[in-house]
Amino acid sequence: MEAKNQKRRVRKVYVLPNLLTAFNVALGVLAVINILNGNLPGACWLIVVAAILDGLDGAIARLTHTQSEFGRQFDSLADFVSFGVAPATVAYYAMRHDLAGFHPRLMTAICGLFAICGALRLARYNVQATSSEKRGFIGLPIPCAGGCVAMLALLIRRQILTADARALLPLEDGGVLLETVASAAYPFIVLALALLMVSEVPYPCVNQVFRLRMSFDSLVSAILLAFLIWALQSDDRVVLLCLLGYGYVFYGLIVAGVRRLGRRPAPEAASPRETG
């Protein structure tokens, strides 16, 4: 009887949120294909669109009360493709072509670790979704980590490694200096994002950050933000998305640091004998 009920639950799936999740998978695969064809900007923007769809399918599922165990598992598999495998491929391509000087094994290890941490993050979320992660996230959510990896790679290519950006610098060696800093920092940033995904740092839901009261408000705000980003120029879009993504990363770190400092016990007063 339980097996029959389980089969019925699997057959009965909700179309709209799972359709958006299916598009999410397709965008992740297309991002990998674009990287294989040498199109880094196309791959990065596909990851961003996949992140928007990932937020929309969850908001629509909550708004229409069409959440299901099947949808959660399907969404996790889609997230691993679009925000685990695709950003890891983007990071490898960026470190190999735009940021020279890294050993191929080191690049492979960092990108592979990012994908592994993403898979662990999703597995832990599926286990804890009904308990400790009901109102927030434990560890950096994988869509944010994948989007930050992709947008930073695109920002480095457009803002630092182009001839136009070098011409705007007052010093002749300024472009070389910025390239050196970016080359040294990017792999460590990818590694830090990977470790944050499997960390115990609490991250709130986006609607908790902006204190939105209802899922419908979250959906409308996400649509308005998407139109705002679309209306900006290409370089401004990249900068804005980087600020939003890394602002969320540091928001969780700052809140966790403040909470930890607040929980520290006050130092005990020294006795007269100890003070001499």
N, C-alpha and C positions, 0 to 999 in steps of 0.2 A: 504493500500500500504506500509506504514512504517513497519507494522508487517511482511509482506512478505519479505521485504528487510532485516529485522533483522534476520529472519529465515535463509535466504540465507547466510548471513554473518557468522552465527553460524555453519552452515553445512560446509562451506568452511574454513577449518583450514589447517595450514601448518604442514606437517608430522614430519620433522626432529627436529625442536626445541621443539615441543610438545611431541615428543617421549622421548627426553632427560629429559623433565620435568616429564613425567610419571615415568621414572627410578628414578628420584629424590624422588618422593613420595614413591616408593617401598623401596628405601634405608632408608628413615626415618622410615617406618614401621618395616623394618628388624632391625634397631637400637633399637627400643623399645622392640622387641622380644628378642634381645640379652641381654638387660638389665634384662628382666624378667627371663632369663635363667642364670643370674649371670655373663655374659660375658661383662664386662666393656670395655676392650680394643677393642673387636670386634665392639661394639656399637660406640665408639669414632671414629674409623677409617671409619666406614660407614658414619658418619656425615661429615667427611673430604671429602670423595669421592662425597657425595651429594653436598657439596659446590663447588667442581670442576665442576660437571655437571651443577650446577646452573650458574656458570660463562660462561661455554661453550654454553649453550642454548641461553643465551642473546647475546653472541658474534656472534654466527652463525646466529641468527635472524637478527641482524643488518647488518652482512656481506652480507647475501643473500636477504636482503630487504623483510623478511617474518614476520615482526612484526605485531601484531594484538591485538585488545582489548581482544579477547578470550585468546590469549597466555599470556597476562599480568595477567589476573584474575587467570588463571590456575597456573601460576608460583607463584602467591601469596599464593594460597592454598597449593601448594607443599612446599613452604618455611615455612609455619606455622607448617606443620607436621615435616619436617626434621630439622628445626632450631629453632622451638619453643617448640613443644611437646617433641621431642627426647632429646634435651639438658636438658630440665627441668627434665626429667626422669633420665638422667645421673647424674645431680647434686644431686637429691634426693638420688640416690643409693650411690654416693660417700660420701655424708654427713652422711648417715646412717651406712655404712659399713666401710669406710676408715677413716672418721673423726668423732670419737665418741664424745659424750658430748653435743649434740644438742637436744633440745626438738622436738618431732615429729611434733607438730603443727607449730613450727617456721620453720622447714625445708619445710613443706607443703606450708606455706605462701610464703616463698621466691621463691620456684619453681613455684608455681601458679602465683605469680606476674610476674615472668620472661615470662611465656607463655602469660599472658594477655598483657604485654607491647609489646611482639612480635606481637600479633594480632593487637594492636593499631598502631604499627609502619607500618605494611603492609597496613592497612586501610588508614592511612594518606598518604602513598606513592601512592596508587591507585588514591586518590583524587587529589594529587598535582603533579603527574608524568608529566603532560603536561605543568606545569607552573613553580613553584619554584624549583622542583626537576629535572628539565630537564638536567642540566649540573652537578649536584652533588646530594648529599643526605642531608636531614635535619634529624639529629639523626643518631646514629650508625646503619648501615645496619644489618638486622637480621642474614644473613649468617655468618658475622664476629662475632657477639655476640654468636651465637650458637657454632661456631667452637672454640672460646676462652674458653667457659665453658667446652667443651668436652676435649680439649687438656690439660687444666690445671688440670682437674681431673685425666687424664692419667699420666701427669707429676708428680703429687703428689704421685700417687701409685707407679710409677717406680723409681723415684729419691729419695724419702724421706722415704716411708713406707716399703721399702724392707730391708732385712738383709744385702745385698751387699752394699747399700748406707750407712747404719749405720757403717759398718766395715771401710769404707773409711774416716770417720770423725775422727779427731785427739782426740776429747774429748769424754769421755764415755757417757756423757749426751747430746752430741750434737744432736744425732738423736731424743731424746725426745724433745729437745728445738725446732728443726725444725718441728717436728710433731705438737707441740703446736702452733707454728706460723701459719703453714698451716691450721690447724683446725680452728683457729680464723679468718684467712683472707679469706678463700675460700667462705663462705656464703656472706660476704660483697662484694667480687668481683662479685659474681653472681648478687647481688642486684644492684651494681653500673652499671653493663652491662645492666641490665633491664632498669634502669632509663636513661641511655645514649640513648637507642633506642627511647624513647619518648621525648628526650630533643630537644633543638633548636641548638645544636652544629652541625655546617656544616661539612660534610665529603665528600671529593672528590671521584670521581670514580677512580678505580685503574689505568686506563690509564692516568688520570691526575696526579697521584702521580709520575709515572715514565715518564710522558711527552711523551707518545706514540702518534703518529700522526694519526694512522689509526686503525680501528677495527681489521684488519688482523694482525697488529703488536701485538695487545693485545692477540689475539688467539695464535700466535706462542710463545709469551713469557709465557703464561699460560701453554702451553704444555711443554716447556723446563723446567719451574719451577717444574712441576709435575714429570718429569723424574729425575730431580736433587733430589727431595725429596725421590723418590722411590729408588734411588741409594744409599742413605745414610743408615747407620745402624738404627735400630729401635729407640734407645734412642736419637740418633742425630736428627732423623726426628721429634720427639716430641718437642725437644728443639727448632729446627728451626721454626716449625710451631707456637709455642708459641711466639717466638720473632717476627715473621711476623705479627701475629694477634694482639698482644698487642702493637707492634710498630705502627700499623695502628690506634689503639685506642688512643694512646697518641699523635700521629701525629695530629689528629683532635682537641684534647684538647689544644695542644700547639698553633696551628694556631689560634684557636678561642680566646685563651688568649692573644696572640700578637695583634690580631685585636681589641680586646676590649680595651687593653691598648692604642693602637694607636688612638682610637676614643675618648679617654677621653679629655675633654677641659683643656687647660692649666690654672693653678691657676692664678687668677687675682692679679695684683700687689697691695699691700696695699698702701693706701693714706698716706700722711704725718700726717694727724690727727690721723689715726688709729695706726700709729707706735709711736705716742707720740712725 
